[in-house]
Amino acid sequence: MSHTVHGPRAARLQRSTLAVPASNPTMIEKAADSAADVVFLDLEDAVAPNDKEQARKNAIQALNDIDWKAKNKITSVRINGLDTHYMYRDVVDVMEQAGRFLDIVLIPKVGLPADVYMVEAMLNQIEMAMGYERKVGIEALIETPLGMANVEAIAAAPSRLEAMHFGVADYAAFHKARTVNIGGLNPNYPGDQWHAALSRMTTACRAYGLRPIDGPFGDFSDPDGFRDACKRGAALGIEGKWAIHPSQIALANDEFSPTPAEVDRAEKIIAALREAAAQGRGAASLDGKMIDAASEKMARNVLAVQETLRARAA
């Protein structure tokens, strides 16, 4: 084990992240009552240019008026890109007028560590000026070739960055990739064309203590395809996925939660290794398979999520 270890920067339950256009107050109210772990109020791509200012006002009002904590919701706002004139007002107005009720700022199209630094500097100034005692977290959307080329540097830079999201739609567009469905598989590609990008982002996240989150799956009439995407992500170590439609929330929550069988096996692994240690052995056998210290780490990962879910339900 290296002497350099980066522990988790911020642990949050983020199986499902519901994307909601802030231009639609009715959808915001429904999102607050949903089963999503995280709700992000979108000021960027889901909002037409002429609606940007009103969407910002809607997001501020919703953050102030809805009791998000009572509804077990993590609140997030996706600001507009750093290359737009909307971005600075998004940060200033939302933070000054509703920063006390905001958990995360989601930055789109992050390409360099400096992009995160810019937003963090603004957050620092506003929090000091407003006397906020709690710091708002930052998440980065990796959705451009530049962002993926610099994903390790973005993850490694000291910041309040908590998580990275894979923005597959813009990623495909920037790459001029041929797709049949946002986040879906192209039958002309022998496998999963998003695997390499997701794996690289996930590795960068895990190396520096960030949460890796998968982005949208556009065909909400295809629950099986969405489940398959969740399963592939979970197999890589991703913690959750976007829901662009309410029907996808339960699917994401289900696929990124431990099954009873997984919890039972994790508990058996811990017990078997505890017994082996008492006998002076570092490894053990369970159901005809060898288990060791790495098995215990994986088991404890499962049990940590299960404990979070139990505490939330209590």
N, C-alpha and C positions, 0 to 999 in steps of 0.2 A: 504494500500500500504506500502510495506517495505521501510525503510529509505535507503536501499541499492538498487540502480537502476543503471543498466549498459545500457547506451544509445548505439546506433549504432556506431561501431568503424569506419566503412567506408561504405558509401552508393554508390552502383554501380548498373546500370541496367544490369542484368545478366540473362535474360530470356533464352538465348541459349548460350551454351559454346561449340564451335566447336573444336573437337579433331583432330589434324593434325600431322601425323608423320613427324618429321623434316628431315627425310632421303629423303623426296620427295619434291624438290623445286617447282615442277609444282603445287602440291596440296597446297603448302603455298601461292602461287600467287593467286590461285582461292579462297582460304579462305579469303584473304584480300579483295576481291571484293564481298564477300558473305554478307548476311543480318544478320550474327551472331553478337551478342552483344560482345562476348568474343571469342578470338581465342587462344587456347593454343598449342604451338609448343611442341610436345612430344619427349623427349629424352629417355623415359623409355620403357614401355612395347611394344609400337608399332614399336620399332627400334631393329633390330637384333644386337647382340654383335659386329659383325665385322663392323657394320655401325655406331656405337656410336660416334666416333670421327668426322666423316664427318657430321653426323646429327647436332652435336654441332656447327660446322662451318657454316652449312646451316642456323641454327637458328640465329646465330650472324649476318650473312650477311642479312638475311631477316629483322631483327629488324632495322638494319642500313639503308637499301636501300628502304624499303617501307614506305610511309607516312601513318602510321596506324591511326593517329589522324584525318587526312583528310577523312579517310574512316570510321570514328566513331567506331573504334575498341579499345577494351581493350586488351592489349597484356599480355600473360602469357606463361611461360615456365615450363613444368613439368620436374623436374630434376630426376635423377636416385636415387634409394633408399640409405639411409644412411648406409646400410650394403654392399654397392658396392664400388669399387675403382673409379667408374666414377663420383660419386656425387661431390667430392670437385672440380674437374676440371670443371664440369658443372657450379657450382656457380661462381668460380673465373673467368673463361674465359668469360662466358656470361655477368656477371656484369661488369668486367673491360672493355670489348670491346663493349658492347651494353646496359649497364645499364641505360643510359639516356632515352632509348626508351622502357624500360620494365616497366610494371605496377605491375605484380604479379609473384611470384615464387610459384609454386604448388608442395608441398612435398608429395610424395606417401607413403602409408603404415605407417602413423604416429601412433605410439603406446603409446607415453608418452609425457608430456609437454617438457621434455628435448630434444626431437627430433626437436621441433619447435625452442627451445632456441639455439640449435647448428647452425641451418641455419641462424637464426636472428643475432647471434654473427658474423658470417661470413659476412652477408650483412652490418652490422654496420661498420666493419673494412674496407671493400672495399669502401663503400660510403664515409667514411672519407678520405681514401687514394686518391680516385679519385676526391674528391671535389664536389660530387653530392649534390645538394641542396634538391632534392626530394627523399623521402624514398620509396622503393619498398615494396608493400604489400606481405603478405604471406597467402596462403590457404592450408588447410590440407585435405588430402584424408583419410577418415576413411574407411578402407577396410580390417581390421584384427580383430579377437576377442580381442586382446590386446587393439587396438585403441578404440573399442566400450566399453570395460570394463572401460576405462579411459577417455571417451569422455567428461565428465563434468570437470575433472581436466584439460584436454587440453584446453577446452574453457575458463576456469576460470583463467588460468595462465596469468599474465601480459605479453603482447607481441604485435607485430604488426599483429597478426593473424586477418584476415578479414572474412573468410568464411570456412565452412567445406563442403566437397563433400562426398557423399556416393558411395563408389566404390564397386558396387554389385558383379562384377565378381570375384575378389579376395576374397571378403567376403564369397561368396558361396563356393569357393574352400577351404578356410581355415576351414570352418565349415563342409566340406564334404557333403554339401547339394545337393540333387538331383534336377537339374534344366533342363528345356527344352529349354530355351532361356535366354541369359544374360539379366537380369532385367525383364524378363517376369514372368507370373504366372504359377505355376505347377498345373495342373488340379487335382492332387491327394491331394492337400492341400486345406482345406475348407476356402478359403479367400485369402488374400495377405500375403505371407510368409515374405515379406520385410517390412511390416507395423511397426512392433515393433522396428526394427532397425532405420527406417527412423524417426519414431516419437521420439525416444530417442535422436537421433542426433539433430533433429529440436528443441526439448525442450532445449537442452544444448546451441544451437546457440542463441535462443531467450533470454535465461536467461542472456547471457553475451555479447549481442550486435553483434553477428556474422550473416552472411548470410548463410542459409542452401540451398544447391544445390544438386539435385539428379544426379546420374551418368548415365551410358550408358544403352541403350536398343538395344540389339544386332541384332534383326531381322529388318533390315531397309526396308524389303519388306512388313512389316506389319504396315502401318501408323495408322490403327485403334488401334492396341495394344500400339503403342507409345503414341497416344493421351490419351488413357485410363490411362497410367502410369503418364502422365503429370497432368491429372485431379486429380488423387489420391494424387499426390504430392502437388498440389496447395491447395487441401482441407485440408492438414495438415499444410500449411503455408510455404511450400518450394517456393523459388523465381525463380527457373529455373532448366533446365535439360541439360545434355550433348547431343550433336548431333555428332554421329560418321559417319554420311553420310549427304551430303548437303540437301537431301530431308527432313531431320528431322528438319532443322533450322526453316522454316516457321511454322511448326506445334508447335514447342516449343514457338516461339514468340507469336503465336496466343493464345495458352492455358494459358500463363503466363501474358497476357495483359488483362486489364479490358475490358469487353464488353460494348457497348454503354448503354445497359440496366443497367449494374452494376454502371456505372458512373452516369446515370440519377437518380438511386435510392439513391446513395451516396449523391448527391447534394440535393435531397429532404429530406433526413434524417437531413442534416446539417440545412436546412431551417426550418424544423419542430421543431427541438430542439431549434433553436434560437428564434422562436416564443413562444415556451413553456416557455423558460427562461424569456422572457419579461413579461410573465404572472405569474411568480413566481413558475413555475412547473419544476421539474427536469426530468420528463418523458413525452412522448407524444405518440400519436397513428398515424400510417401511414399505409394506406391500410389494416386497421383492425388488425394491429399487434403493440404490444408495443415496443417502442424504448426508449433507455436511454443513459447514458454516454458511456457505452460499445459499443452501436450501433454507436455513433459518432466516437469513436476510429477506429472501423472497416471501417467506411465510409471514414475517413481521410486517412487510408492506401490505399484505392482504388484510391482516388484523388491524392495522392502523386505519385503513379506510372503513372497515366494519365498525370500529369503535367510534369514529366520527359520525357515522350514520346513526348509531345507537344514541349517542349524546344528542344529536339533532332531534331525534324522535322523542326523547324524554321530556 
